[in-house]
């Protein structure tokens, strides 16, 4: 599982303020209320919260 965390540590997500896809800063793997995995982080430019939903098996 450590290999897959390395892949998602440089995961890109869409920043709503910058209107661009960027690599998340301080990315953490979280689980949503419905049980699906997601990555939560910050935009490196403006600091806005970014969120990326992952596949169920991740």
PyMOL commands that set and color helices and strands:
alter all, ss='L'
color gray80, all
select helices_A, chain A and resi 2-8
alter helices_A, ss='H'
color red, helices_A
select strands_A, chain A and resi 12-15+20-31+37-43+49-53
alter strands_A, ss='S'
color yellow, strands_A
deselect
rebuild
show_as cartoon
